[in-house]
């Protein structure tokens, strides 16, 4: 499955409409289990008294996580970084038209980050599995953090035997990360692993198949099926919602993804 082709189509379909973008963000928050895990961790950080001044969204894509963090931490300055100029430009236009003043999107490469001790929090959602030299990226993000700063990321899980859902996306350069590999790469970069949560377990995998795999296969090269897929979502969503809730309260021993919370040593 070539996910980038679908993303490019969506980018053109959404255009510069703030209404369509916000509707799209709301849909992704409800359809993607990883969004729920990320939202939970950020909410837990805020409840703990965490008040960041600078936040990096490393690989910001459409910008939904940048806008979420701008809302949750209104006093923070959020920098969304992505390699695609057109998606960066559309993010800045949306921020301007929506009156969100604490976000700026920039074109940049995580392999050449260049920030030193600037950010209190870095977030990267399903990015590392797309980059061959992930050690360099993790090291650059670590350098960009202040001492005691947090790096939260999601990526596919791979226990060395079962690659989970990662093989579905053609753009991935690796099947995922085990806990040992994650811990080793983080330690090398000066980061301490605080939490390693396996996501998309038994229940989450059902939700992923219902809400991502089947619809993406239907839409691949057939965007005219979008109305049919919309009706499909209405029918299957109640079951998928239950499965996502069950995944988040389960102690998953295996699964298709991980959420890691790390701290700059």
Backbone as CSV, one residue per row, in Angstrom:
resi,resn,N_x,N_y,N_z,CA_x,CA_y,CA_z,C_x,C_y,C_z
1,UNK,0.833,-1.197,0.000,0.000,0.000,0.000,0.870,1.252,0.000
2,UNK,0.697,2.157,-0.987,1.484,3.379,-1.070,0.705,4.505,-0.386
3,UNK,0.997,4.704,0.890,0.267,5.647,1.718,0.472,7.080,1.243
4,UNK,1.681,7.412,0.742,1.961,8.775,0.308,1.039,9.217,-0.826
5,UNK,0.651,8.293,-1.697,-0.252,8.638,-2.784,-1.609,9.078,-2.251
6,UNK,-2.082,8.368,-1.229,-3.362,8.728,-0.605,-3.251,10.080,0.081
7,UNK,-2.133,10.323,0.796,-1.939,11.598,1.482,-1.906,12.758,0.492
8,UNK,-1.234,12.560,-0.643,-1.167,13.622,-1.652,-2.549,13.932,-2.214
9,UNK,-3.349,12.902,-2.441,-4.716,13.111,-2.918,-5.546,13.884,-1.890
10,UNK,-5.390,13.502,-0.615,-6.130,14.185,0.448,-5.731,15.656,0.547
11,UNK,-4.435,15.922,0.395,-3.940,17.300,0.464,-4.622,18.166,-0.596
12,UNK,-4.753,17.645,-1.806,-5.398,18.385,-2.888,-6.907,18.519,-2.634
13,UNK,-7.512,17.455,-2.118,-8.953,17.462,-1.872,-9.337,18.476,-0.794
14,UNK,-8.531,18.574,0.261,-8.843,19.473,1.373,-8.625,20.931,1.008
15,UNK,-7.623,21.191,0.162,-7.352,22.564,-0.238,-7.001,23.443,0.953
16,UNK,-7.427,24.708,0.906,-7.110,25.665,1.970,-8.301,25.968,2.869
17,UNK,-9.322,25.147,2.804,-10.521,25.399,3.599,-10.281,25.063,5.077
18,UNK,-10.309,26.064,5.982,-10.170,25.763,7.409,-11.227,24.791,7.905
19,UNK,-12.449,24.914,7.373,-13.533,24.020,7.798,-13.208,22.569,7.443
20,UNK,-12.782,22.332,6.190,-12.472,20.969,5.764,-11.271,20.421,6.532
21,UNK,-10.269,21.260,6.771,-9.080,20.814,7.513,-9.447,20.414,8.941
22,UNK,-10.232,21.230,9.598,-10.617,20.930,10.979,-11.498,19.689,11.034
23,UNK,-12.368,19.544,10.040,-13.205,18.352,9.961,-12.339,17.109,9.756
24,UNK,-11.328,17.257,8.919,-10.394,16.160,8.655,-9.610,15.793,9.917
25,UNK,-9.138,16.797,10.646,-8.411,16.534,11.892,-9.296,15.809,12.898
26,UNK,-10.544,16.250,13.009,-11.472,15.605,13.940,-11.712,14.156,13.543
27,UNK,-11.799,13.911,12.237,-12.006,12.545,11.758,-10.803,11.666,12.090
28,UNK,-9.590,12.174,11.878,-8.391,11.388,12.167,-8.259,11.097,13.656
29,UNK,-8.637,12.060,14.492,-8.601,11.835,15.938,-9.505,10.680,16.340
30,UNK,-10.579,10.503,15.615,-11.542,9.455,15.950,-11.260,8.130,15.242
31,UNK,-10.603,8.194,14.101,-10.385,6.977,13.309,-9.055,6.293,13.599
32,UNK,-8.069,7.053,14.104,-6.740,6.489,14.315,-6.492,6.239,15.802
33,UNK,-6.242,5.001,16.133,-5.964,4.632,17.526,-4.730,5.330,18.057
34,UNK,-3.720,5.502,17.204,-2.492,6.156,17.663,-2.780,7.570,18.156
35,UNK,-3.742,8.265,17.535,-4.101,9.620,17.968,-4.622,9.610,19.395
36,UNK,-5.348,8.564,19.738,-5.896,8.463,21.090,-4.789,8.218,22.116
37,UNK,-3.824,7.390,21.760,-2.692,7.155,22.663,-1.869,8.423,22.858
38,UNK,-1.601,9.136,21.777,-0.836,10.382,21.872,-1.584,11.403,22.719
39,UNK,-2.887,11.545,22.469,-3.693,12.502,23.231,-3.671,12.169,24.720
40,UNK,-3.724,10.892,25.047,-3.697,10.489,26.452,-2.378,10.864,27.116
41,UNK,-1.264,10.642,26.423,0.034,10.962,27.010,0.224,12.460,27.198
42,UNK,-0.205,13.239,26.216,-0.071,14.688,26.334,-0.950,15.214,27.466
43,UNK,-2.151,14.657,27.582,-3.047,15.062,28.672,-2.445,14.712,30.032
44,UNK,-1.801,13.554,30.125,-1.157,13.152,31.378,-0.004,14.090,31.727
45,UNK,0.750,14.503,30.718,1.835,15.456,30.957,1.292,16.769,31.505
46,UNK,0.229,17.253,30.885,-0.341,18.524,31.346,-0.861,18.411,32.770
47,UNK,-1.532,17.307,33.085,-2.055,17.125,34.450,-0.935,17.060,35.482
48,UNK,0.243,16.647,35.052,1.383,16.562,35.980,1.998,17.933,36.273
49,UNK,1.512,18.967,35.591,2.051,20.306,35.792,3.042,20.732,34.727
50,UNK,3.269,19.895,33.742,4.205,20.201,32.653,3.694,21.402,31.861
51,UNK,4.549,22.432,31.721,4.168,23.659,31.021,5.284,24.046,30.053
52,UNK,5.316,23.443,28.879,6.400,23.702,27.925,6.331,25.096,27.324
53,UNK,7.509,25.622,26.999,7.585,26.898,26.301,7.764,26.708,24.799
54,UNK,8.503,25.637,24.426,8.783,25.356,23.030,8.512,23.875,22.745
55,UNK,7.763,23.600,21.671,7.409,22.226,21.298,7.769,22.003,19.834
56,UNK,8.367,20.862,19.562,8.702,20.481,18.186,7.822,19.325,17.743
57,UNK,7.123,19.510,16.636,6.378,18.431,15.993,7.250,17.940,14.840
58,UNK,7.992,16.872,15.088,9.015,16.392,14.155,8.397,15.465,13.112
59,UNK,8.178,15.993,11.922,7.468,15.269,10.881,5.983,15.556,11.010
60,UNK,5.623,16.828,10.915,4.274,17.284,11.301,3.175,16.900,10.327
61,UNK,3.512,16.559,9.089,2.494,16.130,8.138,1.396,17.165,7.969
62,UNK,0.135,16.732,8.058,-0.993,17.649,7.883,-1.085,18.689,9.003
63,UNK,-0.406,18.432,10.138,-0.373,19.417,11.215,-1.379,19.215,12.322
64,UNK,-2.084,18.075,12.319,-3.137,17.900,13.320,-2.596,17.870,14.746
65,UNK,-1.405,17.296,14.944,-0.853,17.237,16.300,-0.319,18.595,16.731
66,UNK,0.209,19.364,15.792,0.656,20.721,16.111,-0.506,21.573,16.594
67,UNK,-1.627,21.497,15.894,-2.791,22.290,16.294,-3.367,21.797,17.626
68,UNK,-3.302,20.498,17.858,-3.781,19.979,19.144,-2.917,20.516,20.284
69,UNK,-1.593,20.481,20.117,-0.711,20.956,21.181,-0.823,22.456,21.371
70,UNK,-1.096,23.189,20.292,-1.307,24.633,20.416,-2.536,24.926,21.265
71,UNK,-3.533,24.056,21.165,-4.756,24.225,21.951,-4.542,23.818,23.413
72,UNK,-3.820,22.743,23.631,-3.606,22.244,24.988,-2.613,23.109,25.759
73,UNK,-1.582,23.594,25.054,-0.557,24.437,25.681,-0.551,25.806,24.988
74,UNK,-1.535,26.653,25.268,-1.661,27.928,24.546,-0.499,28.893,24.762
75,UNK,0.280,28.701,25.836,1.422,29.585,26.090,2.708,29.084,25.449
76,UNK,2.651,27.910,24.848,3.836,27.338,24.202,3.913,27.777,22.753
77,UNK,5.139,27.747,22.229,5.371,28.015,20.808,5.622,26.681,20.125
78,UNK,4.803,26.339,19.117,4.916,25.048,18.445,5.560,25.235,17.085
79,UNK,6.584,24.432,16.801,7.229,24.411,15.499,6.929,23.076,14.838
80,UNK,6.230,23.120,13.712,5.956,21.912,12.941,6.944,21.802,11.803
81,UNK,7.651,20.700,11.746,8.712,20.526,10.749,8.369,19.371,9.823
82,UNK,8.448,19.621,8.508,8.173,18.572,7.530,9.004,18.830,6.277
83,UNK,9.272,17.758,5.525,10.115,17.891,4.337,9.333,18.397,3.124
84,UNK,8.000,18.331,3.163,7.196,18.698,2.004,6.781,20.169,2.081
85,UNK,7.267,20.950,1.123,7.023,22.388,1.131,5.538,22.726,1.023
86,UNK,4.806,21.972,0.188,3.405,22.306,-0.024,2.559,22.062,1.229
87,UNK,2.897,21.035,1.991,2.121,20.737,3.188,2.479,21.707,4.321
88,UNK,3.729,22.187,4.312,4.152,23.224,5.260,3.421,24.528,4.965
89,UNK,3.358,24.893,3.692,2.676,26.134,3.306,1.192,26.088,3.663
90,UNK,0.544,24.938,3.434,-0.888,24.838,3.753,-1.111,24.900,5.257
91,UNK,-0.184,24.356,6.050,-0.284,24.440,7.509,-0.195,25.869,7.997
92,UNK,0.715,26.645,7.427,0.845,28.051,7.821,-0.376,28.864,7.402
93,UNK,-0.930,28.557,6.240,-2.143,29.262,5.816,-3.306,28.945,6.753
94,UNK,-3.410,27.673,7.157,-4.488,27.297,8.071,-4.336,27.994,9.418
95,UNK,-3.105,28.063,9.933,-2.866,28.741,11.212,-3.251,30.217,11.117
96,UNK,-2.887,30.851,10.012,-3.203,32.271,9.839,-4.705,32.497,9.724
97,UNK,-5.381,31.682,8.930,-6.812,31.857,8.709,-7.639,31.472,9.932
98,UNK,-7.074,30.593,10.778,-7.785,30.160,11.984,-7.451,31.027,13.186
99,UNK,-6.518,31.960,13.025,-6.138,32.836,14.121,-5.320,32.161,15.199
100,UNK,-4.629,31.087,14.832,-3.757,30.386,15.798,-2.360,30.980,15.669
101,UNK,-1.940,31.731,16.679,-0.717,32.514,16.574,0.530,31.833,17.141
102,UNK,0.348,30.704,17.825,1.514,30.075,18.460,2.035,28.867,17.690
103,UNK,1.738,28.804,16.394,2.237,27.728,15.533,2.975,28.330,14.349
104,UNK,4.100,27.714,13.992,4.748,28.027,12.720,5.251,26.718,12.126
105,UNK,4.948,26.505,10.860,5.419,25.312,10.155,6.624,25.683,9.296
106,UNK,7.604,24.792,9.297,8.835,25.048,8.557,9.226,23.819,7.740
107,UNK,9.845,24.083,6.588,10.374,22.995,5.782,11.741,22.616,6.328
108,UNK,11.934,21.344,6.609,13.209,20.919,7.160,13.340,19.409,7.171
109,UNK,14.586,18.966,7.290,14.923,17.550,7.285,15.385,17.155,8.675
110,UNK,14.789,16.108,9.227,15.179,15.654,10.568,16.610,15.140,10.605
111,UNK,17.184,14.817,9.440,18.584,14.398,9.380,19.529,15.585,9.470
112,UNK,18.989,16.783,9.361,19.797,18.008,9.436,19.016,19.035,10.244
113,UNK,18.759,18.695,11.499,17.817,19.467,12.305,18.381,20.827,12.725
114,UNK,19.549,20.820,13.347,20.230,22.077,13.643,19.831,22.791,14.921
115,UNK,18.826,22.306,15.658,18.438,22.946,16.914,19.278,22.397,18.062
116,UNK,19.591,23.268,19.022,20.381,22.863,20.178,19.708,23.346,21.466
117,UNK,19.254,22.412,22.294,18.698,22.733,23.602,17.566,23.739,23.583
118,UNK,16.673,23.646,22.600,15.631,24.654,22.432,14.255,24.202,22.908
119,UNK,13.944,22.918,22.831,12.575,22.457,23.029,12.391,21.713,24.357
120,UNK,11.209,21.914,24.944,10.821,21.194,26.160,10.155,19.868,25.823
121,UNK,9.575,19.793,24.633,8.857,18.590,24.204,9.013,18.416,22.699
122,UNK,9.315,17.202,22.289,9.320,16.844,20.865,8.351,15.684,20.671
123,UNK,7.579,15.767,19.615,6.613,14.722,19.287,6.871,14.256,17.863
124,UNK,6.852,12.944,17.661,7.039,12.389,16.319,6.099,11.197,16.174
125,UNK,5.136,11.322,15.274,4.101,10.303,15.126,4.301,9.538,13.818
126,UNK,4.696,8.274,13.962,4.889,7.370,12.816,5.791,7.981,11.747
127,UNK,6.989,8.365,12.173,7.975,8.978,11.273,9.252,8.144,11.173
128,UNK,9.752,7.651,12.293,11.058,6.983,12.332,11.144,5.785,11.402
129,UNK,10.033,5.077,11.210,10.053,3.882,10.366,10.231,4.217,8.879
130,UNK,10.157,5.518,8.550,10.329,5.950,7.158,11.760,6.407,6.857
131,UNK,12.626,6.453,7.894,13.957,7.045,7.743,15.025,5.981,7.978
132,UNK,15.892,5.804,7.000,16.944,4.782,7.091,17.885,5.039,8.262
133,UNK,18.396,6.249,8.364,19.348,6.579,9.431,18.594,7.122,10.638
134,UNK,17.864,6.241,11.291,17.051,6.667,12.431,17.900,7.081,13.625
135,UNK,19.092,6.500,13.758,19.979,6.894,14.866,20.329,8.380,14.780
136,UNK,20.595,8.850,13.570,20.922,10.265,13.390,19.739,11.148,13.764
137,UNK,18.528,10.732,13.387,17.330,11.513,13.695,17.080,11.561,15.197
138,UNK,17.174,10.405,15.847,16.976,10.367,17.299,18.018,11.231,17.997
139,UNK,19.259,11.167,17.509,20.324,11.996,18.078,20.051,13.478,17.889
140,UNK,19.567,13.860,16.713,19.266,15.267,16.445,18.127,15.783,17.317
141,UNK,17.114,14.945,17.510,15.997,15.350,18.366,16.465,15.484,19.811
142,UNK,17.323,14.580,20.248,17.878,14.676,21.595,18.647,15.978,21.777
143,UNK,19.456,16.345,20.798,20.216,17.602,20.870,19.291,18.811,20.908
144,UNK,18.143,18.691,20.245,17.205,19.811,20.194,16.455,20.017,21.499
145,UNK,16.468,19.011,22.380,15.749,19.091,23.650,16.570,19.749,24.739
146,UNK,15.869,20.431,25.630,16.501,20.930,26.849,16.726,19.752,27.801
147,UNK,17.683,19.823,28.733,17.813,18.759,29.736,16.505,18.576,30.494
148,UNK,16.054,17.338,30.599,14.782,17.060,31.238,13.599,17.164,30.304
149,UNK,13.861,17.526,29.037,12.782,17.605,28.049,12.302,16.224,27.641
150,UNK,11.113,16.156,27.082,10.499,14.878,26.714,10.455,14.690,25.203
151,UNK,10.641,13.445,24.793,10.456,13.047,23.405,9.439,11.915,23.397
152,UNK,8.293,12.162,22.785,7.229,11.165,22.672,7.107,10.775,21.211
153,UNK,7.099,9.482,20.940,6.961,9.067,19.552,6.180,7.766,19.446
154,UNK,5.567,7.589,18.273,4.926,6.328,17.936,5.602,5.765,16.701
155,UNK,5.590,4.451,16.590,6.210,3.765,15.460,5.734,2.316,15.495
156,UNK,5.848,1.572,14.414,5.452,0.158,14.456,6.285,-0.649,15.450
157,UNK,5.675,-1.682,15.989,6.356,-2.609,16.902,6.804,-3.844,16.130
158,UNK,8.011,-4.302,16.439,8.529,-5.524,15.816,9.328,-6.296,16.854
159,UNK,8.858,-7.476,17.202,9.523,-8.269,18.237,10.606,-9.185,17.684
160,UNK,10.923,-9.042,16.403,11.926,-9.886,15.777,11.334,-11.071,15.053
161,UNK,10.043,-11.315,15.253,9.378,-12.460,14.628,8.168,-12.015,13.826
162,UNK,7.259,-11.293,14.498,6.002,-10.896,13.863,6.006,-9.397,13.587
163,UNK,5.959,-8.981,12.321,6.042,-7.559,12.003,4.756,-6.778,12.178
164,UNK,3.706,-7.392,12.668,2.466,-6.669,12.913,1.912,-6.055,11.649
165,UNK,1.398,-4.816,11.751,0.788,-4.163,10.599,1.761,-3.381,9.752
166,UNK,3.055,-3.347,10.135,3.998,-2.474,9.457,4.228,-2.842,8.004
167,UNK,4.089,-4.119,7.628,4.376,-4.539,6.261,3.336,-3.998,5.273
168,UNK,2.244,-3.437,5.781,1.181,-2.941,4.912,1.600,-1.678,4.166
169,UNK,2.496,-0.885,4.739,2.883,0.392,4.158,4.192,0.237,3.396
170,UNK,4.167,0.510,2.081,5.345,0.316,1.246,6.483,1.252,1.603
171,UNK,6.184,2.444,2.147,7.215,3.443,2.396,8.079,3.154,3.624
172,UNK,7.723,2.148,4.424,8.521,1.836,5.610,9.857,1.209,5.214
173,UNK,10.930,1.641,5.896,12.257,1.079,5.614,12.625,-0.020,6.606
174,UNK,11.804,-0.213,7.631,12.019,-1.289,8.606,10.665,-1.723,9.144
175,UNK,10.549,-2.970,9.606,9.252,-3.449,10.092,8.814,-2.838,11.412
176,UNK,9.752,-2.265,12.170,9.384,-1.679,13.449,10.516,-1.807,14.450
177,UNK,10.183,-1.623,15.725,11.168,-1.591,16.798,10.755,-2.511,17.942
178,UNK,11.718,-3.227,18.478,11.505,-3.969,19.716,11.831,-3.038,20.887
179,UNK,11.512,-3.473,22.080,11.844,-2.659,23.259,13.353,-2.527,23.408
180,UNK,14.084,-3.625,23.233,15.540,-3.584,23.397,16.183,-2.640,22.389
181,UNK,15.749,-2.724,21.124,16.324,-1.845,20.103,15.995,-0.387,20.397
182,UNK,14.764,-0.131,20.815,14.350,1.233,21.150,15.198,1.792,22.279
183,UNK,15.346,1.008,23.333,16.099,1.459,24.500,17.557,1.722,24.151
184,UNK,18.136,0.843,23.340,19.545,0.986,22.964,19.784,2.238,22.133
185,UNK,18.914,2.495,21.154,19.079,3.669,20.298,18.835,4.964,21.066
186,UNK,17.891,4.939,21.987,17.631,6.116,22.806,18.796,6.415,23.746
187,UNK,19.317,5.381,24.396,20.432,5.562,25.326,21.651,6.139,24.610
188,UNK,21.888,5.652,23.401,23.002,6.151,22.596,22.874,7.647,22.329
189,UNK,21.629,8.113,22.229,21.372,9.530,21.944,21.243,10.381,23.203
190,UNK,21.394,9.782,24.369,21.277,10.539,25.610,19.852,10.702,26.094
191,UNK,19.021,9.718,25.768,17.620,9.733,26.183,17.311,8.508,27.032
192,UNK,16.483,8.703,28.050,16.089,7.606,28.923,14.652,7.217,28.621
193,UNK,14.421,5.924,28.386,13.077,5.429,28.111,12.276,5.371,29.409
194,UNK,11.181,6.116,29.468,10.349,6.159,30.656,9.115,5.273,30.527
195,UNK,8.607,5.144,29.317,7.405,4.340,29.103,7.461,3.717,27.709
196,UNK,7.129,2.438,27.642,7.094,1.712,26.377,5.768,0.969,26.331
197,UNK,4.826,1.498,25.578,3.481,0.936,25.509,3.270,0.280,24.156
198,UNK,2.949,-1.001,24.162,2.622,-1.690,22.914,1.163,-1.393,22.573
199,UNK,0.953,-0.895,21.367,-0.375,-0.508,20.907,-0.818,-1.423,19.757
200,UNK,-2.050,-1.267,19.352,-2.593,-2.091,18.267,-2.408,-3.583,18.560
201,UNK,-2.827,-3.957,19.793,-2.839,-5.370,20.154,-4.003,-6.078,19.481
202,UNK,-4.523,-7.110,20.124,-5.602,-7.893,19.513,-6.774,-7.007,19.109
203,UNK,-7.245,-6.189,20.054,-8.403,-5.348,19.781,-8.051,-4.200,18.838
204,UNK,-6.874,-3.621,19.049,-6.453,-2.524,18.192,-6.240,-2.952,16.755
205,UNK,-5.794,-4.185,16.566,-5.588,-4.691,15.212,-6.924,-4.821,14.466
206,UNK,-7.970,-5.221,15.196,-9.305,-5.281,14.579,-9.733,-3.890,14.140
207,UNK,-9.535,-2.892,15.031,-9.902,-1.513,14.691,-9.095,-1.011,13.501
208,UNK,-7.813,-1.358,13.462,-6.944,-0.928,12.353,-7.421,-1.504,11.031
209,UNK,-7.776,-2.765,11.026,-8.283,-3.382,9.805,-9.593,-2.723,9.349
210,UNK,-10.467,-2.455,10.316,-11.766,-1.870,9.977,-11.658,-0.428,9.503
211,UNK,-10.790,0.350,10.172,-10.771,1.793,9.930,-9.652,2.277,9.025
212,UNK,-8.590,1.478,8.833,-7.495,1.914,7.970,-7.251,0.970,6.796
213,UNK,-6.983,-0.282,7.075,-6.553,-1.189,6.014,-7.619,-1.364,4.927
214,UNK,-8.829,-1.697,5.327,-9.889,-1.935,4.336,-10.232,-0.655,3.568
215,UNK,-10.483,0.489,4.249,-10.798,1.717,3.495,-9.662,2.176,2.576
216,UNK,-8.392,2.058,3.036,-7.269,2.509,2.214,-7.146,1.656,0.963
217,UNK,-7.389,0.381,1.089,-7.342,-0.484,-0.091,-8.472,-0.153,-1.062
218,UNK,-9.628,0.182,-0.519,-10.748,0.562,-1.374,-10.457,1.854,-2.130
219,UNK,-9.808,2.807,-1.433,-9.569,4.125,-2.024,-8.348,4.175,-2.921
220,UNK,-7.452,3.215,-2.815,-6.224,3.234,-3.596,-6.532,3.209,-5.093
221,UNK,-6.314,4.361,-5.744,-6.588,4.476,-7.172,-8.058,4.597,-7.516
222,UNK,-8.925,4.649,-6.487,-10.371,4.718,-6.733,-11.016,5.739,-5.795
223,UNK,-10.571,6.978,-5.878,-11.078,8.004,-4.963,-12.557,8.297,-5.187
224,UNK,-13.084,7.862,-6.307,-14.506,8.049,-6.567,-15.364,7.202,-5.630
225,UNK,-14.711,6.253,-4.915,-15.439,5.429,-3.944,-15.581,6.098,-2.576
226,UNK,-15.124,7.344,-2.457,-15.153,8.040,-1.164,-16.540,8.055,-0.519
227,UNK,-17.629,8.318,-1.252,-18.965,8.269,-0.624,-19.303,6.883,-0.071
228,UNK,-18.881,5.842,-0.778,-19.130,4.474,-0.316,-18.359,4.216,0.973
229,UNK,-17.113,4.682,1.016,-16.282,4.495,2.208,-16.872,5.256,3.390
230,UNK,-17.434,6.429,3.146,-18.067,7.211,4.215,-19.215,6.416,4.848
231,UNK,-20.039,5.809,4.023,-21.142,4.973,4.537,-20.591,3.773,5.290
232,UNK,-19.512,3.202,4.762,-18.857,2.061,5.421,-18.414,2.451,6.838
233,UNK,-17.814,3.646,6.991,-17.367,4.105,8.310,-18.533,4.198,9.289
234,UNK,-19.645,4.722,8.829,-20.821,4.858,9.698,-21.262,3.493,10.230
235,UNK,-21.188,2.482,9.369,-21.650,1.137,9.757,-20.693,0.475,10.739
236,UNK,-19.365,0.564,10.466,-18.409,-0.211,11.268,-17.866,0.557,12.472
237,UNK,-18.075,1.874,12.523,-17.405,2.653,13.568,-17.776,2.247,15.002
238,UNK,-19.041,1.977,15.307,-19.349,1.583,16.698,-18.510,0.391,17.181
239,UNK,-18.361,-0.626,16.346,-17.544,-1.776,16.720,-16.078,-1.379,16.849
240,UNK,-15.580,-0.587,15.896,-14.181,-0.160,15.938,-13.907,0.688,17.175
241,UNK,-14.868,1.549,17.569,-14.713,2.397,18.758,-14.548,1.530,20.008
242,UNK,-15.350,0.497,20.125,-15.243,-0.418,21.263,-13.870,-1.098,21.270
243,UNK,-13.425,-1.518,20.100,-12.120,-2.188,19.992,-10.984,-1.251,20.393
244,UNK,-11.062,0.016,20.011,-10.025,0.974,20.389,-10.008,1.194,21.902
245,UNK,-11.178,1.309,22.488,-11.263,1.476,23.937,-10.661,0.269,24.659
246,UNK,-10.971,-0.928,24.168,-10.446,-2.144,24.786,-8.929,-2.229,24.647
247,UNK,-8.404,-1.789,23.503,-6.959,-1.816,23.300,-6.245,-0.924,24.310
248,UNK,-6.827,0.224,24.593,-6.164,1.191,25.467,-6.203,0.790,26.935
249,UNK,-7.078,-0.126,27.297,-7.093,-0.586,28.686,-6.461,-1.974,28.819
250,UNK,-5.971,-2.525,27.702,-5.361,-3.852,27.726,-3.858,-3.753,27.953
251,UNK,-3.303,-4.768,28.570,-1.855,-4.873,28.726,-1.336,-5.695,27.543
252,UNK,-1.138,-5.022,26.426,-0.767,-5.719,25.199,0.647,-6.292,25.290
253,UNK,0.783,-7.584,25.059,2.096,-8.232,25.030,2.701,-8.207,23.634
254,UNK,1.864,-8.021,22.634,2.319,-7.879,21.259,1.327,-6.980,20.550
255,UNK,1.728,-6.467,19.405,0.845,-5.585,18.681,1.537,-4.968,17.483
256,UNK,0.839,-4.087,16.804,1.365,-3.487,15.589,2.128,-2.203,15.803
257,UNK,2.046,-1.605,16.994,2.705,-0.309,17.215,3.203,-0.151,18.627
258,UNK,3.962,0.934,18.840,4.401,1.306,20.181,4.214,2.807,20.366
259,UNK,4.048,3.193,21.607,4.159,4.592,22.009,5.242,4.656,23.075
260,UNK,6.257,5.463,22.825,7.382,5.584,23.755,7.454,6.996,24.313
261,UNK,7.676,7.087,25.600,7.897,8.359,26.269,9.328,8.363,26.801
262,UNK,10.116,9.337,26.377,11.529,9.373,26.773,11.867,10.748,27.366
263,UNK,12.959,10.792,28.104,13.393,12.027,28.758,14.870,12.285,28.454
264,UNK,15.199,13.539,28.177,16.588,13.912,27.923,17.382,13.839,29.225
265,UNK,18.445,13.063,29.197,19.260,12.884,30.394,20.093,14.152,30.641
